[in-house]
Amino acid sequence: MATDDFFRARLDGMVDSRHPLAVLARRLPWSQIESSLAPLFARKARVGKSRDDADMFGPTVVVAAGGVSRAGRPRLPIRLMVALLYLKHAFNESDESLVERWSENVVWQLFSGMEYYQSTVPCDATQIGRFRRVLGEAGVEHLLKTTIEAAVAMKAVKPVELERVIVDSTVQEKAIAHPTDSRLLEVARAKIAQLAKRAGLQLKKTHEREGQVLRRRAGGYAHAKQFKRLRQVVRRQRTILGVLLREVQRKMTTLAQAAQDQLTPWLERAEQIRAQRQKDKNKLYALHAPEVECIGKGKARKPYEFGVKVSLAVAHKSGLIIGARSFPGNPFDGHTLAAQLEQTGVLLQDIGVTPKVAVVDLGYRGVDKEIAPVELIHRGKYKSLSKEQKRWLKRRQAIEPTIGHTKHDHRMDKCWLKGAEGDALHALLCAAGFNIRWLMRALRRQLQAGRLKHVFLGSVAIAGSGQPEAPTLQQLRRPGCRTGQQRTWLARRGSASAPS
């Protein structure tokens, strides 16, 4: 019977079924992911509004627009959106480039659950961000947890290996410009003037032209190392920002309460920027991102980084990420270890294991009681460690390349998401993207190990499978039956030399 799909190309006929991403599409528990995330996207019941009405029995009160509404466009499949999040961080793509590349990549479409090739984009790029916000931190943690459980199910890692972890912290930088006093003051002045105009306030002077001239002069003086003149310019910038703030505060009393509530946070941030000095604590480094902190990790090439501290927990032997968490406020590394191990235990609870040994650097010393009964191993205990524990300690630095890959290959080098919640979501998604690539490498190794038994050495193939059959040793030892590939295969079987 003819159907519309008769003229469409099926993806399973276009993609090599042994491609790691195609294998992973069959191995991930998509139905479990959809069932656990479906309640987040269920239509919510509305209270409705009461209004007076009349019928044949007289006046009555009816409730309008109540219950569960069926209006609106049907949502996209959860598997498609989850696959897009996995692919975005696994292959270091932005939201815009992700949907464009998806429409050209048949393997990605197969991974997303599509049956037929689709030449159009799967969704608008902005829908990915809305889906991510609805998931929240708990939903994204479930995506990371799924990758860990998939690694155990595919026997790429043994559950007992997850009891020993390496923990370290890094800085996830925020997508902000390098903060300088002159720039922050000019940005605050421009923002306050824009908000006042939008609210309908008539200002005497916005100092727009003078502010731009002062910003340009400050950059020139800083470059020429004329710091006395630079201080004079910055002082004038503070003065005109204060004049603008006081005028807006006087005139905003005539506005509605809702408009005042919108202006107040921005006025408070601008006042903080105007009043802060070099040695102050808890400074504001970005007007639009007050959660940004200045963190120094002792790097010679980058003394200070502006973002949030992120802790990673990695399996000691395999390098699989089994925990990722952001810590606002720039806490001491040792104070983050208990919370990080708690998250790791939650992610591993369905596997049936909990962390028992934590291998860390010296920044985590002194917190043995807080994390008990987990055993803490660091270089400060070297003399009291056993030989086995010293071998474990030698792999402490194995987490450093993992941190480097999550930053340069999985988008942790810069966070573009809003607020502290965006920092937490971004850290978890980067870890999930790393694990997807880790699973692909593990599947590739498994396929290569299995292919040693089915490497093409003769003309006979296994019936119905499309894979060549491996010849026996007796066939290989026949005179004139050995090629270069066959000699290599013999060497791998342990035969140093075959009789002619």
Secondary structure per residue as TSV (DSSP state, phi and psi in degrees):
chain	resnum	aa	ss	phi	psi
A	1	M	-	360.0	130.9
A	2	A	-	-73.9	140.2
A	3	T	-	-133.1	171.3
A	4	D	G	-68.2	-24.2
A	5	D	G	-82.0	-1.9
A	6	F	G	-62.8	-32.8
A	7	F	G	-99.1	9.6
A	8	R	S	-102.7	149.3
A	9	A	-	-87.9	126.8
A	10	R	B	-77.9	139.6
A	11	L	G	-71.4	-33.6
A	12	D	G	-67.1	-18.4
A	13	G	G	-90.6	-8.1
A	14	M	T	-103.2	-18.1
A	15	V	S	-111.9	140.4
A	16	D	-	-66.8	120.9
A	17	S	T	-65.6	-14.4
A	18	R	T	-93.2	2.1
A	19	H	S	-61.7	134.3
A	20	P	H	-55.2	-37.4
A	21	L	H	-72.2	-32.5
A	22	A	H	-69.3	-38.3
A	23	V	H	-66.5	-41.2
A	24	L	H	-65.0	-31.2
A	25	A	H	-63.1	-30.1
A	26	R	H	-86.1	-21.5
A	27	R	H	-91.3	-28.9
A	28	L	S	-70.5	140.9
A	29	P	-	-80.7	77.3
A	30	W	H	-64.8	-38.0
A	31	S	H	-64.3	-37.4
A	32	Q	H	-67.1	-40.1
A	33	I	H	-62.1	-44.9
A	34	E	H	-65.7	-40.8
A	35	S	H	-67.7	-33.7
A	36	S	H	-77.7	-28.5
A	37	L	H	-95.6	-13.9
A	38	A	G	-59.0	-39.1
A	39	P	G	-60.2	-26.1
A	40	L	G	-68.5	-25.4
A	41	F	G	-109.1	10.1
A	42	A	S	-70.6	145.8
A	43	R	-	-67.7	131.5
A	44	K	-	-86.9	144.7
A	45	A	E	-78.1	133.9
A	46	R	E	-99.6	149.1
A	47	V	-	-69.6	-40.8
A	48	G	-	88.0	173.7
A	49	K	E	-121.4	138.2
A	50	S	E	-87.7	138.9
A	51	R	E	-146.3	153.5
A	52	D	E	-78.0	142.0
A	53	D	E	-147.0	173.1
A	54	A	E	-139.3	140.9
A	55	D	E	-131.3	-165.7
A	56	M	T	-68.6	-17.0
A	57	F	T	-96.6	-2.9
A	58	G	E	120.9	-168.9
A	59	P	E	-63.6	146.0
A	60	T	E	-152.2	166.7
A	61	V	E	-114.7	127.2
A	62	V	E	-120.3	154.1
A	63	V	E	-103.3	121.5
A	64	A	E	-106.6	148.0
A	65	A	S	58.9	37.9
A	66	G	-	-105.8	167.7
A	67	G	E	85.2	-164.2
A	68	V	E	-90.8	119.4
A	69	S	-	-85.7	142.1
A	70	R	-	-104.3	9.5
A	71	A	-	-75.2	160.1
A	72	G	S	100.2	165.8
A	73	R	-	-74.4	140.1
A	74	P	-	-60.8	144.9
A	75	R	-	-72.0	158.9
A	76	L	-	-75.6	157.2
A	77	P	-	-59.4	139.6
A	78	I	H	-63.9	-36.8
A	79	R	H	-62.3	-40.2
A	80	L	H	-61.7	-46.3
A	81	M	H	-69.7	-38.7
A	82	V	H	-65.2	-42.2
A	83	A	H	-62.2	-37.1
A	84	L	H	-64.7	-39.5
A	85	L	H	-64.6	-43.3
A	86	Y	H	-59.3	-48.7
A	87	L	H	-66.9	-36.4
A	88	K	H	-58.1	-47.4
A	89	H	H	-89.1	-18.9
A	90	A	H	-73.7	-33.0
A	91	F	T	-117.6	14.7
A	92	N	T	56.9	57.8
A	93	E	-	-117.6	148.5
A	94	S	-	-78.8	171.1
A	95	D	H	-61.3	-40.2
A	96	E	H	-70.0	-47.4
A	97	S	H	-69.8	-26.2
A	98	L	H	-63.2	-50.0
A	99	V	H	-68.7	-31.7
A	100	E	H	-69.7	-44.2
A	101	R	H	-69.5	-31.7
A	102	W	H	-62.0	-38.1
A	103	S	T	-69.2	-14.8
A	104	E	T	-105.5	-9.1
A	105	N	-	-111.8	112.6
A	106	V	H	-72.5	-31.2
A	107	V	H	-67.3	-40.9
A	108	W	H	-63.3	-38.5
A	109	Q	H	-67.3	-38.2
A	110	L	H	-65.0	-39.9
A	111	F	H	-63.3	-30.9
A	112	S	T	-83.3	1.1
A	113	G	T	93.5	8.8
A	114	M	-	-75.8	147.3
A	115	E	S	-99.3	-32.1
A	116	Y	B	-122.7	151.0
A	117	Y	-	-63.9	136.9
A	118	Q	-	-126.6	119.8
A	119	S	-	-88.2	-6.0
A	120	T	S	-99.2	165.1
A	121	V	-	-69.8	148.2
A	122	P	S	-71.2	-30.2
A	123	C	S	-165.4	173.6
A	124	D	-	-74.7	146.7
A	125	A	H	-60.7	-30.8
A	126	T	H	-70.1	-21.6
A	127	Q	H	-68.5	-26.1
A	128	I	H	-65.0	-43.1
A	129	G	H	-65.1	-39.6
A	130	R	H	-66.7	-39.0
A	131	F	H	-63.6	-39.6
A	132	R	H	-64.9	-40.0
A	133	R	H	-66.7	-38.9
A	134	V	H	-67.0	-36.3
A	135	L	H	-59.1	-46.6
A	136	G	H	73.0	-178.8
A	137	E	H	-67.4	-37.8
A	138	A	H	-66.3	-41.2
A	139	G	H	-66.5	-39.6
A	140	V	H	-70.7	-33.9
A	141	E	H	-60.3	-36.2
A	142	H	H	-64.9	-35.5
A	143	L	H	-65.0	-40.5
A	144	L	H	-65.8	-40.3
A	145	K	H	-62.0	-37.0
A	146	T	H	-63.3	-39.0
A	147	T	H	-65.8	-35.7
A	148	I	H	-68.0	-44.9
A	149	E	H	-66.1	-33.3
A	150	A	H	-66.1	-38.5
A	151	A	H	-62.8	-38.4
A	152	V	H	-71.3	-40.4
A	153	A	H	-65.4	-33.6
A	154	M	T	-84.3	3.1
A	155	K	T	59.5	29.4
A	156	A	S	-80.0	-20.3
A	157	V	S	-146.6	143.5
A	158	K	-	-86.0	143.6
A	159	P	G	-57.7	-34.9
A	160	V	G	-66.4	-24.4
A	161	E	G	-69.8	-20.9
A	162	L	G	-80.9	-4.9
A	163	E	G	-77.1	-16.1
A	164	R	E	-115.6	119.2
A	165	V	E	-125.3	156.5
A	166	I	E	-112.5	131.1
A	167	V	E	-122.7	135.8
A	168	D	E	-154.2	164.0
A	169	S	E	-119.9	156.4
A	170	T	E	-146.9	180.0
A	171	V	E	-111.4	124.8
A	172	Q	E	-96.0	106.1
A	173	E	E	-73.3	147.3
A	174	K	B	-90.4	151.0
A	175	A	S	-79.6	74.6
A	176	I	-	-129.6	158.6
A	177	A	-	-73.4	157.3
A	178	H	-	-61.5	124.3
A	179	P	-	-75.6	125.3
A	180	T	-	-128.4	153.6
A	181	D	H	-58.4	-45.4
A	182	S	H	-62.7	-44.7
A	183	R	H	-67.6	-44.0
A	184	L	H	-61.8	-40.2
A	185	L	H	-65.3	-40.2
A	186	E	H	-70.2	-38.9
A	187	V	H	-64.2	-41.7
A	188	A	H	-64.5	-41.8
A	189	R	H	-62.3	-46.1
A	190	A	H	-64.4	-38.7
A	191	K	H	-68.1	-43.9
A	192	I	H	-64.4	-41.4
A	193	A	H	-63.2	-39.3
A	194	Q	H	-66.1	-44.2
A	195	L	H	-66.9	-37.0
A	196	A	H	-65.2	-40.6
A	197	K	H	-65.9	-39.6
A	198	R	H	-66.3	-32.9
A	199	A	H	-80.0	-8.4
A	200	G	T	92.3	16.0
A	201	L	-	-83.9	135.6
A	202	Q	-	-95.5	108.5
A	203	L	-	-94.7	146.6
A	204	K	S	-64.6	-44.0
A	205	K	-	-155.0	133.2
A	206	T	-	-97.3	-7.7
A	207	H	-	57.6	30.7
A	208	E	H	-64.8	-50.1
A	209	R	H	-67.8	-43.4
A	210	E	H	-63.6	-38.2
A	211	G	H	-63.4	-40.1
A	212	Q	H	-67.9	-39.2
A	213	V	H	-64.9	-43.2
A	214	L	H	-64.2	-39.2
A	215	R	H	-63.1	-41.7
A	216	R	H	-66.4	-40.6
A	217	R	H	-67.0	-38.6
A	218	A	H	-62.5	-40.8
A	219	G	H	-63.3	-39.7
A	220	G	H	-67.0	-42.2
A	221	Y	H	-66.5	-38.1
A	222	A	H	-65.8	-40.1
A	223	H	H	-65.7	-36.6
A	224	A	T	-85.2	0.7
A	225	K	T	60.4	35.4
A	226	Q	-	-98.0	77.3
A	227	F	H	-73.3	-27.8
A	228	K	H	-66.0	-45.3
A	229	R	H	-65.8	-35.9
A	230	L	H	-61.9	-43.0
A	231	R	H	-62.6	-36.3
A	232	Q	H	-64.7	-41.0
A	233	V	H	-65.1	-44.4
A	234	V	H	-64.2	-37.1
A	235	R	H	-62.1	-41.7
A	236	R	H	-66.3	-37.4
A	237	Q	H	-62.4	-39.7
A	238	R	H	-64.2	-36.9
A	239	T	H	-64.5	-49.0
A	240	I	H	-70.5	-30.1
A	241	L	H	-67.2	-40.2
A	242	G	H	-64.2	-40.2
A	243	V	H	-60.1	-44.9
A	244	L	H	-65.5	-41.5
A	245	L	H	-63.4	-43.6
A	246	R	H	-66.0	-37.1
A	247	E	H	-67.6	-41.2
A	248	V	H	-65.2	-40.7
A	249	Q	H	-64.5	-34.9
A	250	R	H	-68.9	-41.0
A	251	K	H	-89.9	-14.2
A	252	M	G	-75.9	-9.2
A	253	T	G	-67.6	-19.3
A	254	T	G	-82.7	-8.7
A	255	L	S	-83.2	165.5
A	256	A	-	-68.1	159.9
A	257	Q	H	-63.0	-35.8
A	258	A	H	-64.7	-41.1
A	259	A	H	-66.7	-36.8
A	260	Q	H	-65.7	-39.0
A	261	D	H	-64.1	-32.5
A	262	Q	H	-72.3	-34.2
A	263	L	H	-78.6	-32.8
A	264	T	H	-58.0	-48.0
A	265	P	H	-59.7	-39.3
A	266	W	H	-69.3	-35.7
A	267	L	H	-66.4	-38.8
A	268	E	H	-65.3	-42.9
A	269	R	H	-65.0	-42.5
A	270	A	H	-63.3	-38.6
A	271	E	H	-66.1	-36.9
A	272	Q	H	-64.9	-41.1
A	273	I	H	-64.2	-38.9
A	274	R	H	-67.7	-35.1
A	275	A	H	-90.2	-20.9
A	276	Q	-	-73.1	149.1
A	277	R	-	-124.8	178.2
A	278	Q	T	-63.1	-40.8
A	279	K	T	-94.0	7.4
A	280	D	-	-71.2	157.6
A	281	K	S	-96.9	158.2
A	282	N	S	53.8	50.0
A	283	K	-	-77.4	162.2
A	284	L	-	-99.3	123.1
A	285	Y	-	-106.0	-9.9
A	286	A	-	-154.7	132.1
A	287	L	S	-65.2	-37.2
A	288	H	S	-89.2	-9.1
A	289	A	-	-135.6	78.7
A	290	P	T	-69.2	-11.2
A	291	E	T	-80.2	-5.6
A	292	V	-	-70.7	137.4
A	293	E	E	-122.9	155.0
A	294	C	E	-93.7	117.7
A	295	I	E	-122.6	128.1
A	296	G	-	-106.9	120.0
A	297	K	-	-105.6	8.4
A	298	G	-	80.6	21.4
A	299	K	-	-85.2	133.1
A	300	A	S	-69.2	-36.7
A	301	R	S	-80.5	-18.6
A	302	K	-	-147.4	83.0
A	303	P	S	-60.7	-36.1
A	304	Y	-	-129.9	139.1
A	305	E	E	-125.4	143.7
A	306	F	E	-113.7	108.6
A	307	G	E	177.5	-134.3
A	308	V	E	-136.6	149.6
A	309	K	E	-78.5	134.2
A	310	V	E	-125.5	134.3
A	311	S	E	-107.4	137.5
A	312	L	E	-121.2	140.6
A	313	A	E	-118.7	126.7
A	314	V	E	-124.5	140.6
A	315	A	E	-60.3	133.0
A	316	H	T	-61.9	-40.1
A	317	K	T	-92.4	-44.0
A	318	S	T	-92.9	-24.6
A	319	G	-	85.7	9.3
A	320	L	-	-72.6	135.4
A	321	I	E	-77.5	122.3
A	322	I	E	-120.5	18.5
A	323	G	E	-178.6	136.2
A	324	A	E	-151.5	128.7
A	325	R	E	-152.3	139.1
A	326	S	E	-94.5	148.9
A	327	F	E	-131.3	93.5
A	328	P	T	-65.5	153.1
A	329	G	T	95.8	-1.2
A	330	N	-	52.6	58.8
A	331	P	-	-74.3	163.9
A	332	F	-	-62.0	140.2
A	333	D	H	-53.7	-41.8
A	334	G	H	-62.9	-28.7
A	335	H	H	-77.6	-9.7
A	336	T	H	-96.2	-11.3
A	337	L	H	-67.7	-42.5
A	338	A	H	-62.6	-42.9
A	339	A	H	-66.8	-36.8
A	340	Q	H	-66.8	-42.8
A	341	L	H	-67.7	-31.5
A	342	E	H	-64.8	-44.4
A	343	Q	H	-63.3	-41.8
A	344	T	H	-61.6	-40.1
A	345	G	H	-63.5	-36.7
A	346	V	H	-66.5	-41.3
A	347	L	H	-68.2	-25.1
A	348	L	T	-101.4	2.5
A	349	Q	T	-66.5	-34.0
A	350	D	T	-74.1	-19.1
A	351	I	T	-80.2	-24.2
A	352	G	T	95.5	17.9
A	353	V	-	-128.9	158.5
A	354	T	-	-135.1	152.7
A	355	P	-	-62.9	132.7
A	356	K	-	-117.1	-24.8
A	357	V	E	-133.3	131.0
A	358	A	E	-119.8	119.9
A	359	V	E	-101.7	120.9
A	360	V	-	-136.7	175.8
A	361	D	-	-94.0	-175.5
A	362	L	G	-70.0	-13.8
A	363	G	G	-67.8	-12.7
A	364	Y	G	-106.9	9.2
A	365	R	T	-72.2	153.2
A	366	G	T	89.4	10.4
A	367	V	-	-120.1	29.1
A	368	D	H	-61.6	-38.9
A	369	K	H	-70.6	-35.6
A	370	E	H	-66.6	-30.6
A	371	I	H	-105.1	5.3
A	372	A	T	-57.8	141.2
A	373	P	T	-90.9	14.4
A	374	V	S	-69.9	134.2
A	375	E	E	-84.2	131.6
A	376	L	E	-104.0	127.7
A	377	I	E	-124.7	123.8
A	378	H	-	-147.9	174.3
A	379	R	G	-66.3	-24.6
A	380	G	G	-66.8	-17.3
A	381	K	G	-102.1	18.0
A	382	Y	G	-57.4	-40.7
A	383	K	G	-68.4	-26.4
A	384	S	G	-95.9	1.0
A	385	L	-	-83.5	150.8
A	386	S	-	-78.5	173.4
A	387	K	H	-63.5	-38.8
A	388	E	H	-66.2	-42.2
A	389	Q	H	-66.3	-34.0
A	390	K	H	-66.2	-35.4
A	391	R	H	-66.0	-39.1
A	392	W	H	-62.4	-40.4
A	393	L	H	-65.1	-27.8
A	394	K	H	-65.4	-21.7
A	395	R	T	-95.5	11.9
A	396	R	G	-59.2	-40.6
A	397	Q	G	-76.3	1.5
A	398	A	G	-66.6	-17.6
A	399	I	H	-78.6	-18.9
A	400	E	H	-63.4	-48.0
A	401	P	H	-64.1	-29.0
A	402	T	H	-63.7	-43.2
A	403	I	H	-62.2	-42.6
A	404	G	H	-62.1	-40.5
A	405	H	H	-69.4	-39.4
A	406	T	H	-63.5	-29.7
A	407	K	H	-80.4	-47.6
A	408	H	H	-90.2	-23.9
A	409	D	T	-111.6	-12.7
A	410	H	S	-133.8	20.4
A	411	R	S	79.2	13.0
A	412	M	T	-79.4	-8.1
A	413	D	T	-67.4	-22.4
A	414	K	-	-150.3	127.4
A	415	C	B	-104.3	122.1
A	416	W	-	-102.7	-0.1
A	417	L	S	-84.1	153.3
A	418	K	-	-83.9	136.2
A	419	G	H	75.9	-179.4
A	420	A	H	-67.0	-33.6
A	421	E	H	-64.6	-38.2
A	422	G	H	-62.8	-36.9
A	423	D	H	-62.0	-43.7
A	424	A	H	-65.4	-44.1
A	425	L	H	-63.0	-41.6
A	426	H	H	-65.5	-41.9
A	427	A	H	-61.7	-43.5
A	428	L	H	-67.0	-40.5
A	429	L	H	-68.2	-36.0
A	430	C	H	-64.1	-40.0
A	431	A	H	-65.4	-40.1
A	432	A	H	-64.8	-40.0
A	433	G	H	-63.3	-39.8
A	434	F	H	-61.1	-43.0
A	435	N	H	-66.3	-33.2
A	436	I	H	-62.4	-45.7
A	437	R	H	-66.1	-34.2
A	438	W	H	-63.6	-43.2
A	439	L	H	-64.8	-37.8
A	440	M	H	-63.7	-41.0
A	441	R	H	-66.0	-39.1
A	442	A	H	-64.9	-41.2
A	443	L	H	-65.0	-37.6
A	444	R	H	-64.2	-39.9
A	445	R	H	-65.5	-40.7
A	446	Q	H	-64.8	-40.5
A	447	L	H	-66.1	-39.3
A	448	Q	H	-67.1	-39.1
A	449	A	H	-66.2	-37.2
A	450	G	H	-74.6	-28.8
A	451	R	H	-72.4	-15.9
A	452	L	T	-63.6	-24.5
A	453	K	T	-88.5	-11.4
A	454	H	S	-129.2	29.0
A	455	V	-	-74.0	146.6
A	456	F	-	-76.1	105.2
A	457	L	-	-120.8	-17.3
A	458	G	S	-136.2	-164.7
A	459	S	S	-104.0	2.7
A	460	V	-	-95.5	132.5
A	461	A	B	-119.6	156.2
A	462	I	-	-68.3	129.9
A	463	A	T	-64.6	129.5
A	464	G	T	82.9	-10.1
A	465	S	T	-104.1	-21.4
A	466	G	-	78.9	0.0
A	467	Q	-	-102.9	140.5
A	468	P	B	-69.3	149.1
A	469	E	-	-89.2	137.3
A	470	A	-	-76.0	129.8
A	471	P	-	-72.5	156.8
A	472	T	-	-81.4	169.1
A	473	L	H	-65.2	-34.6
A	474	Q	H	-64.5	-37.7
A	475	Q	H	-67.2	-36.5
A	476	L	H	-71.9	-26.9
A	477	R	T	-85.9	1.6
A	478	R	S	-69.3	148.1
A	479	P	T	-61.1	135.0
A	480	G	T	71.6	20.3
A	481	C	-	-107.3	4.8
A	482	R	-	-110.5	125.7
A	483	T	-	-104.7	-177.5
A	484	G	H	-63.0	-40.5
A	485	Q	H	-65.5	-36.6
A	486	Q	H	-69.9	-35.6
A	487	R	H	-64.1	-39.8
A	488	T	H	-62.9	-41.7
A	489	W	H	-63.6	-40.2
A	490	L	H	-62.8	-40.7
A	491	A	H	-62.9	-36.1
A	492	R	H	-71.6	-27.6
A	493	R	T	-76.8	-6.0
A	494	G	T	98.8	1.2
A	495	S	-	-88.5	108.9
A	496	A	S	-68.0	-37.8
A	497	S	-	-148.1	139.1
A	498	A	-	-105.9	135.8
A	499	P	-	-67.9	142.1
A	500	S	-	-75.9	360.0
